Structures are given as C-alpha cells and as structure tokens.
Amino acid sequence: MLYFIFGATYVLLQSFLIITTRVNIFPELFFFPWLVNKGLLPYRDFFDHHGFLLNYIFAPLTNDMSFSLLKLLYFGIQTLNLVLVLVILKKISNKVGFILGGILFVLINYFVTDGNLWYELVITSLYLFIFLVLQGKHKYKNKILGILVTLASFIKPTAAIILFPVVYLTKSFIVLFYFSLSWVGVFIYFWIQNGLRQLIDNLFLFNSFLSKHYRDTFFSDEKFLTVTGLIIVFSIILYLTQRKIKIILPTLCFLVIGIVFVFYAYARYHLVPMAAFFVILVGQTITHTKKHTKALLIIILLMYLIFLGRKVKFQYYYLKTQAPWIENRVSSEIVSELKSRSLTEKKMYVFGSNAEIYFILNKLPPTKYPLIFPLVDQYIPDFEERLISELKQNNVNVIVIPKPLDRQHSQLSKIINYIHTNYSLFKKEKDFEIYIR
C-alpha cells in the first residue's frame, strides 16, 4: 500500500509539472516525421543524421496541426519512464530507497528534460526496459533484449553502445544476432528504396565526422553536475569499501553509457538516460550501505533534494513564460505575410531553421537540406553549390529569410550572395525578409 500511495503521488506531481508548463518539440521530431508522412524517405529525400524510427512512429501524429497528439505522447513517455524507475526501485531497493529515489527522479527528470521532446527521452524508456529485463529470468529474455537494443539503435545509432554491457551481462550472443539481423533488414529495405548509400552517409559517415570535429562551446549547470557527480563517486566508494561493487555493476554500466549522449554537444535533455540510472544507483546505495553511512547518505540526499528543488522551482516559472519552438512568433508573422501577399502557391525556400513554415503551409521544401546541421557544409565540400543547384532546378520563386540568421546559415556566404544577386527584396521587416523573382 505504501508503494502505491507514494508512486501515485509522484505520478500526480510529475503530471502537474508537465501539464502546467510548455512542451517544446524541435523540428527534427515534427518536421521530419511530417515529411515521412508525405511519402518521403529519410536520408534519400532529406538529410538527417538521427535514426529513422521516431520519424515513422511520429508520422501519423503530424496530421494534427495543433500538436496535441505529440504533446500527449510526450506526457505518456514521461509517465512511462517514471513508472519504470519506480518498478525498478521497488525491485532492487528498500522502502527508503523507493521513497527518496521516486521524488529524486521526478525533480531531476523535470530539470534535465527541460520540457523538450527529444530522442534521449524515448531511448531512456528502452534502456529502462532493458535494465528491467536483465533483472529477471525469462524464456525469451535474450531475444527481447536483442529487440530492445535494436530499437534504441534505430532512434540514435550511438544508443547501440548498450549492446556491449548487455552481451557481457547475459553471456549470450543471441542479443548480438538479433541486433545484426535487424540492421541487415534495414539495409536491404533502404537498398530496395535506392536509399542505402544516403543512409550510410548521413547516419554513419557524417556522425563519425561530427564526433571528431564538432564540439559545442556552450556549457552550463556546473554546480548541478558537480554535486551529482560527487554523490555518484561517494556511492561507488561505499560499495568499494564494502566489497559489494558487483551489486551495482549493471547500474554503473548503464550510467557510464549515458556519457555517449553528451560526448560532443551538451544539452540537459541529453542527460535523461544518466539521470534515470543515477536515481537507481542512489536507491541501491541506500539499501546496501551500513546504518551509520546510510544515515549520512540520507542527509546528503535530503540536502541535494533542497538544492534540486530550488532549481526546479526556478525552471518551472521560466518554462511557464517561454513559448515553444512550434509557436514561433516570427514564423507566424511570415506565414501571415505570405498569405496576405498571395505568395503561398509559389515555390518557396526558407533560408533558416524555421522549418515549421513548410509544415503550416503544407508545402514540401525544394531542397534535400531543409534543416542545416552543424558542420554539414564542411562535411560536403560543395554543399552551397548543391543547394543553389536545387533552388535553380526547382524554380524557386520565393525565399524567406528569418532574422537573425543562426550560425549555420550566416556562414553560407555563397548562398546569401546568390539570393541577393538573383532575387529582389520584396518585404523587409525587423524579424524577416522576403525575396522574390
């Protein structure tokens, strides 16, 4: 009964936090699924360096122009992750570990997710399922693990790194067999669709290039990361002194694997897998430590909860005032201007990251690169020439430039020069420019 009461309380608390603040959906998770829903094939018809699975899962939901279905899906995934963490805590920790771990996950998950629907959120669900399956004994255990690992890799290829600890912990290569067989099936499908070369290029070669050359200079949350890291180190030391490190070996494997998601770009929502297994580690530590160290750990965690609670309070009020990406004011103004000038029926290109304009107007982009990712212009030597060639071939009549340009677009001087040379300025506002020919 105690588990149910606290579990239900945590679900209600998390639901309140999510429902009363904004949910942000980046273009990769509504625009690319929308393109798939229109019949386009990832990689062959548009450039993307993320996995393909969510494009197909989310595709039917993009028929809803209000994004209510995607927001509902976000709420469902968050609830699922919380329930999975609570189930795991109930299984591997005591009541104190369950109670502290539950509230800790609600707060830390809300903080790191930052109200964003992103790939790591779904990968965390699969990782938690994998961890839960590893704890039990089932006739089809290894087959289920193989399917779960494969699904994670279909979302982000880097998520496949979980394969190594899973194979090690199960001492079985059945997981590897199912994983390999599934990817062979994917390669065959894209080969039949004349998209295998592009899949290999976008998904593997470009990501390899990105991991070597791209480092995001933005970094924040030093206090949060430092304090959290110290608690992890303290927990590991407690297990080492008691010679019980094997107990938390699976948890540590999953926790360390989470580092891969923040390897070349820091963002809070990349920390979601690590946050989940940090909470599980804490729950285990409370359960297995001796009384005097357990009391010390609980005091530390209560102080950590106060520290985290203050951050969540600030973030809650901040998110209540922020408009999500999909409610971009500039994009709305551009759409209104295009409609009022009867330009919506002409072939149009958006030179910027406001891909929602295509979505709102129900117009397919005239280029394979509707979103320009970091370093893509360095990876493809003649990138600007290719994009200009596509604009010419598709007889683009209208070019929209949202202001200010982001870093990726502002560096493309050849394209900017092409627009200024071959198009006439039709409308200039503070937040956008429209060119026609």
C-alpha angles and dihedrals in degrees: 000000000000091000091051094049095050093039092052090046091054092048090051092047093050091045090053092050093049099041096048096050134054126278115216121208116189120216093254089067101044106021098047093045087049090054089051089049087055090057101263121139119229115250094004096062101022134019116250132152097196126087121278103229099088090047089064097038093049096039098091090049092061090074084079104083091191092063089226092132093051090048090049089050090052089052091049094050092048091050091047092052092050092049091048092051090049092049091050092047091050089051100047106024140047129253094276090050090049095049096045094038092051097053090040091056093048091054100038093043092051090049098049097037088057091196092294128136102217141152097263091059092064093038088056089057090054093044090052090050089050091050091048093049090050089058094059141057117240135159092236096034098123094044091052090049091051091053094047094048090048093051090051090052090050088060096047123356090218089063087071088079087086085073091079099059091039092055090044094049095044095039086216133118093201088093090054091047094054091044093051094043091052093052091048087056090051091050091050092050094050090044090055089049091050090244105105096100092051092046092054091045098047100034103038113013096042093044089050089052091046093051091053100044110024123082118165108225092205115099132160144152093068094157093047093048093044095050092044091048092051091053090051091050091046091051092049091049090052090054093045093052090051092043091234099120092125089068092066098033094108091047092049090050092055092043093052092044088061090070090075090071093060095038099113104008129037119216128144094237088061087065096063096101091047091048092055095051092041087061091047090051090051091050091051093047093053089052100048105036125096122262100261094045090042090058091049091049092050091051090050091049093049089053089047090052090053090049091048093043091059091052092049091049091054092045093048093058091041093054091048089063099042123092114223122242092258091059094054109163094209092053091051091051092049092050091049091050093049091050094047091051093046091240098128095093094055124090106270139191125195110212096200143048095282095108090153087080090071089047095050093046092042091233125140115230116255093226140058088235107060088148118040112211125205115283094003088122089055094044092052106047094200095038097130092046090052093051092047089049090054091051090053095045092050094046094232109200101180129044121188120199115191114207134266098030116226122239095265094054099037090061094057096091096163093057092045090051091048091053094048092046100045103031134056123231105251102172132008123191134162092261103033149012129214122205126190139179 
